[in-house]
């Protein structure tokens, strides 16, 4: 029974460490490197979900496990959930900033493409100029 709890404990720690690495990448302004962890994240998440589902389906496993192991699992799970919440807040902030940048670029492009009404010497309006060039920083 303790082996199953130890496996879940190990998976929880490994997932928590992975999320911490992802947080560090985001804070280092290298979100493009998150894809490097995709395979490991998927594999660990699948194993974790499967083991937790199995534990819920077989509550006797937890009842027969040593209390110290269960306490460790609770503590690690709490720490993991806190790490996930930090990760989610960081991702939400990053998304908000990115959406703001995209909106600012779109607004500027729309402003530059808007027809200008100015009057020429003949008293008629002059047509506005065509599309203006637009540069985007790909690092974002």
C-alpha positions as CSV (number, residue, x, y, z in Angstrom):
1,X,0.0,0.0,0.0
2,X,2.8,2.4,0.8
3,X,4.3,1.8,-2.7
4,X,1.3,3.4,-4.3
5,X,1.4,6.4,-2.0
6,X,5.1,6.7,-2.6
7,X,4.5,6.6,-6.4
8,X,1.9,9.4,-6.1
9,X,4.2,11.4,-3.9
10,X,7.0,11.1,-6.4
11,X,4.8,12.1,-9.3
12,X,3.5,15.1,-7.3
13,X,7.1,16.2,-6.6
14,X,8.2,15.8,-10.2
15,X,5.2,17.7,-11.5
16,X,5.8,20.5,-9.0
17,X,9.4,20.7,-10.1
18,X,8.4,20.8,-13.7
19,X,5.9,23.7,-13.1
20,X,8.6,25.6,-11.2
21,X,11.0,25.2,-14.2
22,X,8.2,26.5,-16.4
23,X,7.6,29.5,-14.1
24,X,11.4,30.3,-14.3
25,X,11.2,30.2,-18.1
26,X,8.3,32.6,-18.2
27,X,10.0,34.9,-15.7
28,X,13.2,34.8,-17.8
29,X,11.0,35.9,-20.7
30,X,11.6,32.6,-22.6
31,X,8.0,31.3,-22.9
32,X,8.9,29.8,-26.3
33,X,11.0,27.2,-24.4
34,X,7.9,25.8,-22.6
35,X,7.4,23.5,-25.6
36,X,10.6,21.7,-24.5
37,X,8.7,20.3,-21.5
38,X,5.5,19.3,-23.3
39,X,6.2,15.6,-23.6
40,X,7.3,15.3,-20.0
41,X,4.4,17.4,-18.8
42,X,1.9,15.2,-20.7
43,X,3.4,12.0,-19.5
44,X,3.6,13.0,-15.8
45,X,0.1,14.5,-15.8
46,X,-1.4,11.4,-17.3
47,X,0.4,9.1,-14.8
48,X,-0.6,11.5,-11.9
49,X,-4.3,11.6,-13.0
50,X,-4.4,7.8,-13.4
51,X,-2.9,7.1,-10.0
52,X,-5.1,9.7,-8.3
53,X,-8.2,8.1,-10.0
54,X,-7.0,4.7,-8.8
55,X,-6.6,5.9,-5.3
56,X,-10.1,7.4,-5.2
57,X,-11.5,4.1,-6.6
58,X,-9.6,2.1,-3.9
59,X,-9.8,4.1,-0.6
60,X,-8.5,1.1,1.3
61,X,-5.0,1.9,-0.1
62,X,-5.0,5.2,1.7
63,X,-6.5,3.7,4.9
64,X,-3.7,1.1,5.1
65,X,-0.9,3.4,4.3
66,X,1.4,4.8,7.0
67,X,0.2,8.1,8.4
68,X,3.6,9.8,7.8
69,X,3.4,9.0,4.1
70,X,-0.1,10.3,3.9
71,X,1.0,13.5,5.7
72,X,3.9,13.9,3.2
73,X,1.5,13.4,0.3
74,X,-0.9,16.0,1.7
75,X,1.9,18.5,2.2
76,X,3.3,17.9,-1.3
77,X,-0.1,18.1,-2.9
78,X,-0.7,21.5,-1.1
79,X,2.6,22.8,-2.3
80,X,1.9,21.5,-5.8
81,X,-1.5,23.3,-5.9
82,X,0.1,26.5,-4.7
83,X,2.7,26.2,-7.4
84,X,0.0,25.6,-10.0
85,X,-1.9,28.7,-8.8
86,X,1.3,30.8,-9.2
87,X,1.8,29.3,-12.7
88,X,-1.8,30.1,-13.7
89,X,-1.6,33.7,-12.4
90,X,1.7,34.2,-14.4
91,X,0.2,32.7,-17.5
92,X,-2.9,34.9,-17.2
93,X,-0.7,38.0,-16.7
94,X,1.4,37.1,-19.7
95,X,-1.8,36.5,-21.8
96,X,-3.2,39.9,-20.7
97,X,0.0,41.7,-21.7
98,X,0.2,39.9,-25.0
99,X,-3.5,40.7,-25.8
100,X,-2.8,44.3,-24.9
101,X,0.1,44.5,-27.3
102,X,-1.9,42.9,-30.1
103,X,-4.8,45.3,-29.5
104,X,-2.4,48.3,-29.5
105,X,-0.8,47.1,-32.8
106,X,-4.3,46.5,-34.3
107,X,-5.5,50.0,-33.2
108,X,-2.4,51.7,-34.6
109,X,-2.8,49.8,-37.9
110,X,-6.4,50.8,-38.0
111,X,-5.5,54.4,-37.2
112,X,-2.9,54.5,-40.0
113,X,-5.3,53.0,-42.5
114,X,-8.2,55.3,-41.7
115,X,-9.0,57.7,-44.5
116,X,-7.8,61.2,-43.9
117,X,-10.0,64.0,-45.0
118,X,-8.0,67.0,-45.9
119,X,-8.8,69.6,-48.5
120,X,-6.6,70.4,-51.4
121,X,-6.2,73.6,-53.3
122,X,-9.2,72.7,-55.5
123,X,-11.6,72.5,-52.6
124,X,-12.0,68.8,-52.9
125,X,-10.8,66.2,-50.4
126,X,-7.5,64.5,-51.0
127,X,-7.5,60.7,-50.7
128,X,-5.5,59.3,-47.8
129,X,-2.4,57.4,-48.4
130,X,-2.3,53.6,-48.7
131,X,-1.3,51.1,-46.1
132,X,1.6,51.9,-43.8
133,X,4.3,49.4,-43.1
134,X,4.0,47.7,-39.7
135,X,6.8,46.0,-37.8
136,X,6.3,43.3,-35.1
137,X,8.8,42.2,-32.6
138,X,8.8,38.3,-32.8
139,X,10.3,37.9,-29.4
140,X,6.9,38.6,-27.9
